Amino acid sequence: MRAVTHSSVSAATREDNQRLEFLGDRVLGLVMAEALLAKDRNATEGQLAPRFNALVRKEACADVARQIGLGDVLTLGRSEMMSGGRRKTALLGDAMEAVIAAVYRDAGFEAARDLILRLWGDRIDKVEADARDAKTSLQEWAQANGMPPPVYQEVSRSGPDHAPEFTIAAKLQNGSTAQAVAGSKRMAEQAAAKALLAQVSGAS
């Protein structure tokens, strides 16, 4: 199936899922925009935008892909398979978008919308808590309290190359610090910022 065929195995006679990914991203965006408007009829564009971004970003798509075991059915090239491609956030997110597009093209928009709303489930109801970017929020807190932006440092990296784990520390000028571990530096930085923000907000 083209939707689960990665470009690492594409050939002249075998199409990959990149074009479907492009379409699926747009279908997902429309469904989420509609869902958010229906959920909160009084929300401003400024309130809706971060919620929307939290629901359609690659990490969210990858989380849904893991939830349904999509990585297990991906068709990958040997190099991508050896490097742990079935667990990569970017690859899983792209595949999820491609599957959405395949459903849209084969069964229409209503079927694609039903699939998305079922798979994303209560993420839509809980999105407000996850919508604010933690690093941005922590930087705003620091500035509001007369401090320079927080500093992020890589404490350690462990695990094999195909599945690394990064430990990142977030630090403020006042000495407050928090650490987090994740499979990418970006995710670890966000988690560390969230932990530190909870720490300093609770202390203030």
C-alpha positions in Angstrom: 0.0 0.0 0.0 1.4 3.3 -1.1 0.4 5.1 2.1 2.8 3.0 4.2 5.7 2.9 1.7 8.6 5.1 2.7 10.7 6.9 0.1 13.7 4.7 1.1 12.2 1.9 -0.9 10.7 3.9 -3.8 11.6 3.0 -7.3 10.4 3.8 -10.8 7.7 1.2 -10.4 6.8 1.8 -6.8 5.4 5.1 -5.5 6.1 6.2 -2.0 3.9 8.1 0.5 5.3 11.6 0.1 2.6 13.0 -2.1 -0.1 11.4 0.1 1.6 13.0 3.2 1.2 16.4 1.6 -2.5 15.9 1.0 -3.1 14.2 4.4 -1.6 17.2 6.2 -4.2 19.5 4.6 -7.1 17.1 5.4 -6.0 16.8 9.0 -5.7 20.6 9.3 -9.2 21.2 8.0 -10.7 18.6 10.3 -8.9 20.0 13.3 -9.8 23.6 12.5 -13.5 22.6 12.2 -13.3 20.6 15.5 -11.7 23.4 17.4 -14.2 26.0 16.2 -17.1 23.7 17.1 -15.6 23.0 20.6 -15.1 26.6 21.6 -17.3 29.1 19.8 -16.0 32.0 21.7 -12.2 31.4 21.2 -10.2 34.0 19.3 -7.8 33.2 16.5 -5.0 33.8 18.9 -6.3 31.2 21.3 -7.2 28.7 18.5 -3.8 28.8 16.7 -1.6 27.2 19.4 -4.3 24.5 20.0 -4.4 23.8 16.3 -0.6 23.6 16.1 -0.5 21.2 19.1 -3.0 18.8 17.3 -1.4 18.7 13.9 2.3 18.9 14.6 4.5 15.9 13.7 4.8 14.7 17.3 1.0 14.5 17.6 0.7 12.5 14.4 3.5 10.2 15.5 1.8 9.6 18.8 -1.4 8.5 17.1 0.6 6.3 14.7 2.2 4.6 17.7 -1.2 4.2 19.3 -2.4 2.1 16.3 0.9 0.3 15.7 1.4 1.9 12.3 5.2 1.5 12.5 4.8 -2.3 12.3 3.3 -2.2 8.9 5.6 0.3 7.2 7.5 -0.7 4.2 11.0 0.6 4.6 14.3 0.4 2.8 17.1 -1.7 4.5 19.1 1.3 5.7 16.0 3.0 7.2 14.9 -0.3 8.8 18.4 -0.8 10.4 18.4 2.7 11.8 15.1 2.2 13.7 12.9 3.9 11.2 9.7 2.3 12.6 10.2 4.3 15.8 11.2 7.7 14.3 8.8 10.5 15.0 9.2 12.2 11.6 8.6 9.0 9.7 5.6 7.9 11.8 4.1 11.3 11.5 4.4 11.4 7.8 2.9 7.9 7.5 -0.1 8.9 9.6 -0.8 11.8 7.3 -0.4 9.6 4.3 -3.0 7.1 5.7 -5.4 10.0 6.3 -5.0 11.0 2.6 -5.5 7.5 1.4 -8.8 7.2 3.3 -9.8 10.6 2.0 -9.1 9.6 -1.6 -10.7 6.2 -1.4 -13.7 7.0 0.8 -14.2 10.7 0.9 -13.9 13.5 3.4 -16.6 12.3 5.8 -14.7 9.0 6.2 -11.4 10.8 6.7 -13.0 13.1 9.3 -14.5 10.2 11.2 -11.2 8.4 11.3 -9.3 11.5 12.5 -11.8 12.4 15.2 -11.8 8.8 16.4 -8.0 8.4 16.5 -7.3 11.8 18.0 -10.1 11.3 20.5 -9.8 13.2 23.8 -6.7 14.9 22.6 -9.0 17.6 21.2 -10.7 18.1 24.6 -7.4 18.3 26.4 -5.5 20.3 23.9 -5.6 23.6 25.7 -3.3 22.3 28.4 -0.8 21.2 25.8 -1.2 24.1 23.4 1.3 26.5 24.8 4.9 25.9 23.7 6.7 25.2 27.0 10.0 26.9 25.9 8.1 30.0 24.9 6.1 30.1 28.1 9.3 29.6 30.2 11.1 32.4 28.3 8.1 34.7 28.9 8.1 33.9 32.6 11.8 34.6 32.8 11.4 38.0 31.1 8.5 38.9 33.3 10.7 38.2 36.3 13.6 40.3 35.0 15.8 37.4 33.9 17.4 36.6 30.6 16.1 33.6 28.5 16.7 30.2 30.0 19.7 28.1 28.9 19.4 24.5 27.6 22.4 22.1 28.0 22.8 18.6 26.9 23.7 16.6 30.0 24.1 13.2 28.4 23.2 11.0 25.4 22.6 7.3 25.7 21.3 4.4 23.6 22.1 3.2 20.1 22.3 5.6 17.2 19.0 4.5 15.8 17.2 5.1 19.2 19.1 7.7 21.2 17.9 9.2 24.4 18.9 12.8 25.3 19.0 14.2 28.8 18.6 18.0 28.7 18.8 20.5 31.5 16.9 23.8 31.5 18.4 26.5 33.7 17.4 30.0 34.8 19.6 32.8 36.0 18.3 32.4 39.6 19.7 28.9 39.7 16.5 27.0 39.2 17.0 23.9 37.0 15.1 20.9 35.7 16.0 17.9 33.6 14.1 15.7 31.2 14.9 12.7 29.0 13.4 12.2 25.5 14.2 10.6 22.1 15.1 13.9 20.5 16.8 17.1 21.7 13.8 19.2 20.8 11.4 17.0 22.8 13.8 16.8 25.8 14.1 20.6 25.8 10.3 21.0 25.8 9.9 18.5 28.6 12.6 20.2 30.7 11.1 23.6 30.1 7.7 22.3 31.1 9.1 20.8 34.3 11.0 23.9 35.2 8.0 26.2 34.5 5.9 24.0 36.8 8.7 24.3 39.5 9.1 28.1 39.4 5.4 28.8 39.0 4.6 26.7 42.0 7.3 28.5 44.0 6.1 32.0 43.0 
